[in-house]
Amino acid sequence: MLYYAVIFFVVAIVAAVLGFGGIAAGAASIAKILFVVFLILAVLSLVKGMGKK
C-alpha cells in the first residue's frame, strides 16, 4: 500500500504543478481537481498501509 501512496502523491504533485503553475491555463481547473483527488487517495493509501503493520 505504501507503493500506491507514493504513486498517488507523485501524480498529485504533477497535477499541482500543472494546475497552480499556470502552464496549462485551459486545464487548470481539471488539474486542481485531480490534485485534490490523488492527494486524498495518497493519504488514504498511506493510512491503510500503516494500519496493516
PQR file with spaces between the fields and no chain letter, atoms N, CA, C, O and H, PARSE charges and radii, in Angstrom:
ATOM       1  N    MET     1       0.818   -1.202    0.000 -0.4000 1.5000
ATOM       2  CA   MET     1       0.000    0.000    0.000 -0.0000 2.0000
ATOM       3  C    MET     1       0.861    1.265    0.000  0.5500 1.7000
ATOM       4  O    MET     1       0.455    2.302   -0.526 -0.5500 1.4000
ATOM       5  N    LEU     2       2.036    1.169    0.587 -0.4000 1.5000
ATOM       6  CA   LEU     2       2.910    2.333    0.606 -0.0000 2.0000
ATOM       7  C    LEU     2       3.321    2.709   -0.817  0.5500 1.7000
ATOM       8  O    LEU     2       3.499    3.886   -1.131 -0.5500 1.4000
ATOM       9  H    LEU     2       2.366    0.327    1.014  0.4000 1.0000
ATOM      10  N    TYR     3       3.470    1.702   -1.668 -0.4000 1.5000
ATOM      11  CA   TYR     3       3.809    1.950   -3.073 -0.0000 2.0000
ATOM      12  C    TYR     3       2.731    2.799   -3.739  0.5500 1.7000
ATOM      13  O    TYR     3       3.038    3.756   -4.449 -0.5500 1.4000
ATOM      14  H    TYR     3       3.326    0.746   -1.413  0.4000 1.0000
ATOM      15  N    TYR     4       1.469    2.445   -3.506 -0.4000 1.5000
ATOM      16  CA   TYR     4       0.368    3.204   -4.093 -0.0000 2.0000
ATOM      17  C    TYR     4       0.294    4.609   -3.516  0.5500 1.7000
ATOM      18  O    TYR     4      -0.043    5.550   -4.234 -0.5500 1.4000
ATOM      19  H    TYR     4       1.220    1.668   -2.928  0.4000 1.0000
ATOM      20  N    ALA     5       0.597    4.768   -2.251 -0.4000 1.5000
ATOM      21  CA   ALA     5       0.596    6.095   -1.638 -0.0000 2.0000
ATOM      22  C    ALA     5       1.629    6.989   -2.311  0.5500 1.7000
ATOM      23  O    ALA     5       1.363    8.162   -2.573 -0.5500 1.4000
ATOM      24  H    ALA     5       0.871    4.004   -1.667  0.4000 1.0000
ATOM      25  N    VAL     6       2.796    6.444   -2.589 -0.4000 1.5000
ATOM      26  CA   VAL     6       3.844    7.219   -3.254 -0.0000 2.0000
ATOM      27  C    VAL     6       3.430    7.566   -4.676  0.5500 1.7000
ATOM      28  O    VAL     6       3.645    8.693   -5.122 -0.5500 1.4000
ATOM      29  H    VAL     6       3.013    5.491   -2.376  0.4000 1.0000
ATOM      30  N    ILE     7       2.845    6.625   -5.389 -0.4000 1.5000
ATOM      31  CA   ILE     7       2.393    6.877   -6.762 -0.0000 2.0000
ATOM      32  C    ILE     7       1.329    7.964   -6.784  0.5500 1.7000
ATOM      33  O    ILE     7       1.401    8.888   -7.594 -0.5500 1.4000
ATOM      34  H    ILE     7       2.670    5.710   -5.026  0.4000 1.0000
ATOM      35  N    PHE     8       0.335    7.859   -5.895 -0.4000 1.5000
ATOM      36  CA   PHE     8      -0.716    8.869   -5.841 -0.0000 2.0000
ATOM      37  C    PHE     8      -0.148   10.234   -5.473  0.5500 1.7000
ATOM      38  O    PHE     8      -0.608   11.255   -5.985 -0.5500 1.4000
ATOM      39  H    PHE     8       0.276    7.108   -5.237  0.4000 1.0000
ATOM      40  N    PHE     9       0.851   10.259   -4.585 -0.4000 1.5000
ATOM      41  CA   PHE     9       1.460   11.523   -4.188 -0.0000 2.0000
ATOM      42  C    PHE     9       2.184   12.167   -5.364  0.5500 1.7000
ATOM      43  O    PHE     9       2.089   13.378   -5.561 -0.5500 1.4000
ATOM      44  H    PHE     9       1.224    9.430   -4.169  0.4000 1.0000
ATOM      45  N    VAL    10       2.900   11.377   -6.137 -0.4000 1.5000
ATOM      46  CA   VAL    10       3.613   11.910   -7.305 -0.0000 2.0000
ATOM      47  C    VAL    10       2.625   12.459   -8.328  0.5500 1.7000
ATOM      48  O    VAL    10       2.850   13.528   -8.895 -0.5500 1.4000
ATOM      49  H    VAL    10       2.978   10.393   -5.977  0.4000 1.0000
ATOM      50  N    VAL    11       1.544   11.743   -8.566 -0.4000 1.5000
ATOM      51  CA   VAL    11       0.524   12.227   -9.503 -0.0000 2.0000
ATOM      52  C    VAL    11      -0.098   13.516   -8.980  0.5500 1.7000
ATOM      53  O    VAL    11      -0.386   14.422   -9.763 -0.5500 1.4000
ATOM      54  H    VAL    11       1.361   10.874   -8.106  0.4000 1.0000
ATOM      55  N    ALA    12      -0.309   13.613   -7.671 -0.4000 1.5000
ATOM      56  CA   ALA    12      -0.862   14.834   -7.085 -0.0000 2.0000
ATOM      57  C    ALA    12       0.093   16.008   -7.265  0.5500 1.7000
ATOM      58  O    ALA    12      -0.349   17.122   -7.546 -0.5500 1.4000
ATOM      59  H    ALA    12      -0.075   12.878   -7.035  0.4000 1.0000
ATOM      60  N    ILE    13       1.375   15.779   -7.110 -0.4000 1.5000
ATOM      61  CA   ILE    13       2.357   16.848   -7.291 -0.0000 2.0000
ATOM      62  C    ILE    13       2.388   17.308   -8.746  0.5500 1.7000
ATOM      63  O    ILE    13       2.454   18.508   -9.015 -0.5500 1.4000
ATOM      64  H    ILE    13       1.733   14.874   -6.882  0.4000 1.0000
ATOM      65  N    VAL    14       2.341   16.375   -9.676 -0.4000 1.5000
ATOM      66  CA   VAL    14       2.319   16.741  -11.100 -0.0000 2.0000
ATOM      67  C    VAL    14       1.069   17.556  -11.416  0.5500 1.7000
ATOM      68  O    VAL    14       1.142   18.557  -12.129 -0.5500 1.4000
ATOM      69  H    VAL    14       2.286   15.401   -9.458  0.4000 1.0000
ATOM      70  N    ALA    15      -0.074   17.131  -10.888 -0.4000 1.5000
ATOM      71  CA   ALA    15      -1.313   17.879  -11.113 -0.0000 2.0000
ATOM      72  C    ALA    15      -1.230   19.266  -10.495  0.5500 1.7000
ATOM      73  O    ALA    15      -1.759   20.225  -11.057 -0.5500 1.4000
ATOM      74  H    ALA    15      -0.133   16.318  -10.308  0.4000 1.0000
ATOM      75  N    ALA    16      -0.574   19.385   -9.349 -0.4000 1.5000
ATOM      76  CA   ALA    16      -0.427   20.691   -8.710 -0.0000 2.0000
ATOM      77  C    ALA    16       0.448   21.615   -9.550  0.5500 1.7000
ATOM      78  O    ALA    16       0.139   22.796   -9.709 -0.5500 1.4000
ATOM      79  H    ALA    16      -0.144   18.606   -8.892  0.4000 1.0000
ATOM      80  N    VAL    17       1.531   21.081  -10.082 -0.4000 1.5000
ATOM      81  CA   VAL    17       2.411   21.899  -10.923 -0.0000 2.0000
ATOM      82  C    VAL    17       1.653   22.402  -12.141  0.5500 1.7000
ATOM      83  O    VAL    17       1.777   23.569  -12.514 -0.5500 1.4000
ATOM      84  H    VAL    17       1.782   20.122   -9.953  0.4000 1.0000
ATOM      85  N    LEU    18       0.873   21.531  -12.759 -0.4000 1.5000
ATOM      86  CA   LEU    18       0.105   21.944  -13.933 -0.0000 2.0000
ATOM      87  C    LEU    18      -1.006   22.917  -13.561  0.5500 1.7000
ATOM      88  O    LEU    18      -1.259   23.880  -14.285 -0.5500 1.4000
ATOM      89  H    LEU    18       0.773   20.583  -12.456  0.4000 1.0000
ATOM      90  N    GLY    19      -1.664   22.673  -12.447 -0.4000 1.5000
ATOM      91  CA   GLY    19      -2.814   23.491  -12.071 -0.0000 2.0000
ATOM      92  C    GLY    19      -2.452   24.821  -11.459  0.5500 1.7000
ATOM      93  O    GLY    19      -3.060   25.843  -11.777 -0.5500 1.4000
ATOM      94  H    GLY    19      -1.459   21.891  -11.859  0.4000 1.0000
ATOM      95  N    PHE    20      -1.464   24.816  -10.581 -0.4000 1.5000
ATOM      96  CA   PHE    20      -1.127   26.037   -9.861 -0.0000 2.0000
ATOM      97  C    PHE    20      -0.011   26.817  -10.537  0.5500 1.7000
ATOM      98  O    PHE    20       0.174   28.000  -10.250 -0.5500 1.4000
ATOM      99  H    PHE    20      -0.970   23.985  -10.322  0.4000 1.0000
ATOM     100  N    GLY    21       0.735   26.178  -11.429 -0.4000 1.5000
ATOM     101  CA   GLY    21       1.856   26.835  -12.082 -0.0000 2.0000
ATOM     102  C    GLY    21       1.461   27.670  -13.286  0.5500 1.7000
ATOM     103  O    GLY    21       2.264   28.469  -13.767 -0.5500 1.4000
ATOM     104  H    GLY    21       0.585   25.218  -11.662  0.4000 1.0000
ATOM     105  N    GLY    22       0.266   27.507  -13.773 -0.4000 1.5000
ATOM     106  CA   GLY    22      -0.183   28.296  -14.910 -0.0000 2.0000
ATOM     107  C    GLY    22       0.355   27.800  -16.242  0.5500 1.7000
ATOM     108  O    GLY    22       0.244   28.497  -17.250 -0.5500 1.4000
ATOM     109  H    GLY    22      -0.386   26.857  -13.383  0.4000 1.0000
ATOM     110  N    ILE    23       0.930   26.616  -16.261 -0.4000 1.5000
ATOM     111  CA   ILE    23       1.487   26.078  -17.505 -0.0000 2.0000
ATOM     112  C    ILE    23       0.370   25.782  -18.499  0.5500 1.7000
ATOM     113  O    ILE    23       0.454   26.147  -19.671 -0.5500 1.4000
ATOM     114  H    ILE    23       1.020   26.050  -15.442  0.4000 1.0000
ATOM     115  N    ALA    24      -0.654   25.128  -18.027 -0.4000 1.5000
ATOM     116  CA   ALA    24      -1.778   24.772  -18.889 -0.0000 2.0000
ATOM     117  C    ALA    24      -3.015   25.516  -18.394  0.5500 1.7000
ATOM     118  O    ALA    24      -3.785   25.000  -17.584 -0.5500 1.4000
ATOM     119  H    ALA    24      -0.723   24.830  -17.075  0.4000 1.0000
ATOM     120  N    ALA    25      -3.187   26.715  -18.887 -0.4000 1.5000
ATOM     121  CA   ALA    25      -4.280   27.561  -18.397 -0.0000 2.0000
ATOM     122  C    ALA    25      -5.647   26.941  -18.660  0.5500 1.7000
ATOM     123  O    ALA    25      -6.554   27.069  -17.837 -0.5500 1.4000
ATOM     124  H    ALA    25      -2.562   27.134  -19.545  0.4000 1.0000
ATOM     125  N    GLY    26      -5.799   26.282  -19.776 -0.4000 1.5000
ATOM     126  CA   GLY    26      -7.083   25.677  -20.106 -0.0000 2.0000
ATOM     127  C    GLY    26      -7.423   24.478  -19.242  0.5500 1.7000
ATOM     128  O    GLY    26      -8.597   24.195  -19.002 -0.5500 1.4000
ATOM     129  H    GLY    26      -5.063   26.178  -20.445  0.4000 1.0000
ATOM     130  N    ALA    27      -6.410   23.777  -18.776 -0.4000 1.5000
ATOM     131  CA   ALA    27      -6.634   22.572  -17.980 -0.0000 2.0000
ATOM     132  C    ALA    27      -6.398   22.806  -16.492  0.5500 1.7000
ATOM     133  O    ALA    27      -6.272   21.849  -15.729 -0.5500 1.4000
ATOM     134  H    ALA    27      -5.456   24.007  -18.972  0.4000 1.0000
ATOM     135  N    ALA    28      -6.337   24.048  -16.080 -0.4000 1.5000
ATOM     136  CA   ALA    28      -6.008   24.361  -14.689 -0.0000 2.0000
ATOM     137  C    ALA    28      -7.057   23.834  -13.721  0.5500 1.7000
ATOM     138  O    ALA    28      -6.712   23.279  -12.678 -0.5500 1.4000
ATOM     139  H    ALA    28      -6.440   24.825  -16.700  0.4000 1.0000
ATOM     140  N    SER    29      -8.317   23.998  -14.049 -0.4000 1.5000
ATOM     141  CA   SER    29      -9.355   23.537  -13.125 -0.0000 2.0000
ATOM     142  C    SER    29      -9.366   22.013  -13.024  0.5500 1.7000
ATOM     143  O    SER    29      -9.584   21.461  -11.946 -0.5500 1.4000
ATOM     144  H    SER    29      -8.597   24.448  -14.896  0.4000 1.0000
ATOM     145  N    ILE    30      -9.132   21.339  -14.139 -0.4000 1.5000
ATOM     146  CA   ILE    30      -9.069   19.874  -14.116 -0.0000 2.0000
ATOM     147  C    ILE    30      -7.869   19.412  -13.294  0.5500 1.7000
ATOM     148  O    ILE    30      -7.972   18.455  -12.527 -0.5500 1.4000
ATOM     149  H    ILE    30      -8.955   21.788  -15.016  0.4000 1.0000
ATOM     150  N    ALA    31      -6.747   20.079  -13.450 -0.4000 1.5000
ATOM     151  CA   ALA    31      -5.545   19.704  -12.703 -0.0000 2.0000
ATOM     152  C    ALA    31      -5.729   19.935  -11.209  0.5500 1.7000
ATOM     153  O    ALA    31      -5.239   19.149  -10.398 -0.5500 1.4000
ATOM     154  H    ALA    31      -6.663   20.857  -14.073  0.4000 1.0000
ATOM     155  N    LYS    32      -6.422   20.995  -10.840 -0.4000 1.5000
ATOM     156  CA   LYS    32      -6.674   21.252   -9.418 -0.0000 2.0000
ATOM     157  C    LYS    32      -7.562   20.169   -8.821  0.5500 1.7000
ATOM     158  O    LYS    32      -7.334   19.723   -7.697 -0.5500 1.4000
ATOM     159  H    LYS    32      -6.820   21.633  -11.499  0.4000 1.0000
ATOM     160  N    ILE    33      -8.567   19.748   -9.571 -0.4000 1.5000
ATOM     161  CA   ILE    33      -9.447   18.676   -9.095 -0.0000 2.0000
ATOM     162  C    ILE    33      -8.659   17.373   -8.966  0.5500 1.7000
ATOM     163  O    ILE    33      -8.798   16.656   -7.975 -0.5500 1.4000
ATOM     164  H    ILE    33      -8.752   20.110  -10.484  0.4000 1.0000
ATOM     165  N    LEU    34      -7.836   17.068   -9.965 -0.4000 1.5000
ATOM     166  CA   LEU    34      -7.017   15.858   -9.909 -0.0000 2.0000
ATOM     167  C    LEU    34      -6.037   15.902   -8.746  0.5500 1.7000
ATOM     168  O    LEU    34      -5.777   14.880   -8.111 -0.5500 1.4000
ATOM     169  H    LEU    34      -7.724   17.651  -10.770  0.4000 1.0000
ATOM     170  N    PHE    35      -5.495   17.074   -8.465 -0.4000 1.5000
ATOM     171  CA   PHE    35      -4.589   17.221   -7.326 -0.0000 2.0000
ATOM     172  C    PHE    35      -5.271   16.821   -6.033  0.5500 1.7000
ATOM     173  O    PHE    35      -4.711   16.067   -5.237 -0.5500 1.4000
ATOM     174  H    PHE    35      -5.706   17.904   -8.981  0.4000 1.0000
ATOM     175  N    VAL    36      -6.471   17.318   -5.821 -0.4000 1.5000
ATOM     176  CA   VAL    36      -7.203   17.007   -4.591 -0.0000 2.0000
ATOM     177  C    VAL    36      -7.556   15.526   -4.533  0.5500 1.7000
ATOM     178  O    VAL    36      -7.399   14.889   -3.492 -0.5500 1.4000
ATOM     179  H    VAL    36      -6.926   17.930   -6.467  0.4000 1.0000
ATOM     180  N    VAL    37      -8.031   14.980   -5.643 -0.4000 1.5000
ATOM     181  CA   VAL    37      -8.432   13.570   -5.667 -0.0000 2.0000
ATOM     182  C    VAL    37      -7.245   12.659   -5.364  0.5500 1.7000
ATOM     183  O    VAL    37      -7.348   11.767   -4.522 -0.5500 1.4000
ATOM     184  H    VAL    37      -8.159   15.497   -6.489  0.4000 1.0000
ATOM     185  N    PHE    38      -6.130   12.876   -6.040 -0.4000 1.5000
ATOM     186  CA   PHE    38      -4.986   11.994   -5.839 -0.0000 2.0000
ATOM     187  C    PHE    38      -4.296   12.241   -4.506  0.5500 1.7000
ATOM     188  O    PHE    38      -3.683   11.326   -3.956 -0.5500 1.4000
ATOM     189  H    PHE    38      -6.047   13.601   -6.725  0.4000 1.0000
ATOM     190  N    LEU    39      -4.380   13.447   -3.978 -0.4000 1.5000
ATOM     191  CA   LEU    39      -3.843   13.695   -2.645 -0.0000 2.0000
ATOM     192  C    LEU    39      -4.647   12.929   -1.599  0.5500 1.7000
ATOM     193  O    LEU    39      -4.077   12.356   -0.671 -0.5500 1.4000
ATOM     194  H    LEU    39      -4.877   14.191   -4.425  0.4000 1.0000
ATOM     195  N    ILE    40      -5.962   12.920   -1.748 -0.4000 1.5000
ATOM     196  CA   ILE    40      -6.818   12.152   -0.834 -0.0000 2.0000
ATOM     197  C    ILE    40      -6.518   10.660   -0.964  0.5500 1.7000
ATOM     198  O    ILE    40      -6.419    9.959    0.043 -0.5500 1.4000
ATOM     199  H    ILE    40      -6.425   13.385   -2.502  0.4000 1.0000
ATOM     200  N    LEU    41      -6.374   10.173   -2.194 -0.4000 1.5000
ATOM     201  CA   LEU    41      -6.040    8.760   -2.396 -0.0000 2.0000
ATOM     202  C    LEU    41      -4.683    8.410   -1.786  0.5500 1.7000
ATOM     203  O    LEU    41      -4.514    7.327   -1.226 -0.5500 1.4000
ATOM     204  H    LEU    41      -6.454   10.743   -3.012  0.4000 1.0000
ATOM     205  N    ALA    42      -3.722    9.319   -1.892 -0.4000 1.5000
ATOM     206  CA   ALA    42      -2.405    9.074   -1.307 -0.0000 2.0000
ATOM     207  C    ALA    42      -2.488    8.973    0.205  0.5500 1.7000
ATOM     208  O    ALA    42      -1.884    8.084    0.804 -0.5500 1.4000
ATOM     209  H    ALA    42      -3.860   10.199   -2.347  0.4000 1.0000
ATOM     210  N    VAL    43      -3.230    9.876    0.824 -0.4000 1.5000
ATOM     211  CA   VAL    43      -3.371    9.850    2.282 -0.0000 2.0000
ATOM     212  C    VAL    43      -4.103    8.589    2.728  0.5500 1.7000
ATOM     213  O    VAL    43      -3.697    7.946    3.696 -0.5500 1.4000
ATOM     214  H    VAL    43      -3.721   10.599    0.337  0.4000 1.0000
ATOM     215  N    LEU    44      -5.174    8.232    2.033 -0.4000 1.5000
ATOM     216  CA   LEU    44      -5.918    7.024    2.389 -0.0000 2.0000
ATOM     217  C    LEU    44      -5.056    5.769    2.234  0.5500 1.7000
ATOM     218  O    LEU    44      -5.105    4.879    3.082 -0.5500 1.4000
ATOM     219  H    LEU    44      -5.505    8.754    1.246  0.4000 1.0000
ATOM     220  N    SER    45      -4.280    5.692    1.174 -0.4000 1.5000
ATOM     221  CA   SER    45      -3.405    4.541    0.971 -0.0000 2.0000
ATOM     222  C    SER    45      -2.320    4.482    2.037  0.5500 1.7000
ATOM     223  O    SER    45      -1.966    3.404    2.514 -0.5500 1.4000
ATOM     224  H    SER    45      -4.241    6.415    0.484  0.4000 1.0000
ATOM     225  N    LEU    46      -1.798    5.637    2.405 -0.4000 1.5000
ATOM     226  CA   LEU    46      -0.772    5.683    3.442 -0.0000 2.0000
ATOM     227  C    LEU    46      -1.326    5.224    4.782  0.5500 1.7000
ATOM     228  O    LEU    46      -0.685    4.446    5.488 -0.5500 1.4000
ATOM     229  H    LEU    46      -2.086    6.513    2.017  0.4000 1.0000
ATOM     230  N    VAL    47      -2.511    5.702    5.133 -0.4000 1.5000
ATOM     231  CA   VAL    47      -3.137    5.318    6.399 -0.0000 2.0000
ATOM     232  C    VAL    47      -3.466    3.827    6.408  0.5500 1.7000
ATOM     233  O    VAL    47      -3.228    3.140    7.401 -0.5500 1.4000
ATOM     234  H    VAL    47      -3.032    6.335    4.560  0.4000 1.0000
ATOM     235  N    LYS    48      -4.008    3.336    5.309 -0.4000 1.5000
ATOM     236  CA   LYS    48      -4.360    1.916    5.231 -0.0000 2.0000
ATOM     237  C    LYS    48      -3.111    1.043    5.275  0.5500 1.7000
ATOM     238  O    LYS    48      -3.120   -0.018    5.898 -0.5500 1.4000
ATOM     239  H    LYS    48      -4.201    3.894    4.503  0.4000 1.0000
ATOM     240  N    GLY    49      -2.049    1.474    4.628 -0.4000 1.5000
ATOM     241  CA   GLY    49      -0.802    0.720    4.638 -0.0000 2.0000
ATOM     242  C    GLY    49      -0.145    0.695    6.001  0.5500 1.7000
ATOM     243  O    GLY    49       0.450   -0.313    6.381 -0.5500 1.4000
ATOM     244  H    GLY    49      -2.042    2.337    4.122  0.4000 1.0000
ATOM     245  N    MET    50      -0.240    1.776    6.738 -0.4000 1.5000
ATOM     246  CA   MET    50       0.347    1.828    8.074 -0.0000 2.0000
ATOM     247  C    MET    50      -0.480    1.027    9.068  0.5500 1.7000
ATOM     248  O    MET    50       0.050    0.553   10.073 -0.5500 1.4000
ATOM     249  H    MET    50      -0.723    2.595    6.429  0.4000 1.0000
ATOM     250  N    GLY    51      -1.763    0.873    8.806 -0.4000 1.5000
ATOM     251  CA   GLY    51      -2.629    0.130    9.703 -0.0000 2.0000
ATOM     252  C    GLY    51      -2.376   -1.361    9.678  0.5500 1.7000
ATOM     253  O    GLY    51      -2.724   -2.058   10.631 -0.5500 1.4000
ATOM     254  H    GLY    51      -2.194    1.258    7.990  0.4000 1.0000
ATOM     255  N    LYS    52      -1.777   -1.869    8.608 -0.4000 1.5000
ATOM     256  CA   LYS    52      -1.526   -3.307    8.490 -0.0000 2.0000
ATOM     257  C    LYS    52      -0.323   -3.755    9.307  0.5500 1.7000
ATOM     258  O    LYS    52      -0.176   -4.948    9.573 -0.5500 1.4000
ATOM     259  H    LYS    52      -1.494   -1.302    7.834  0.4000 1.0000
ATOM     260  N    LYS    53       0.533   -2.838    9.707 -0.4000 1.5000
ATOM     261  CA   LYS    53       1.751   -3.214   10.445 -0.0000 2.0000
ATOM     262  C    LYS    53       1.465   -3.495   11.875  0.5500 1.7000
ATOM     263  O    LYS    53       2.377   -3.824   12.634 -0.5500 1.4000
ATOM     264  H    LYS    53       0.413   -1.869    9.490  0.4000 1.0000
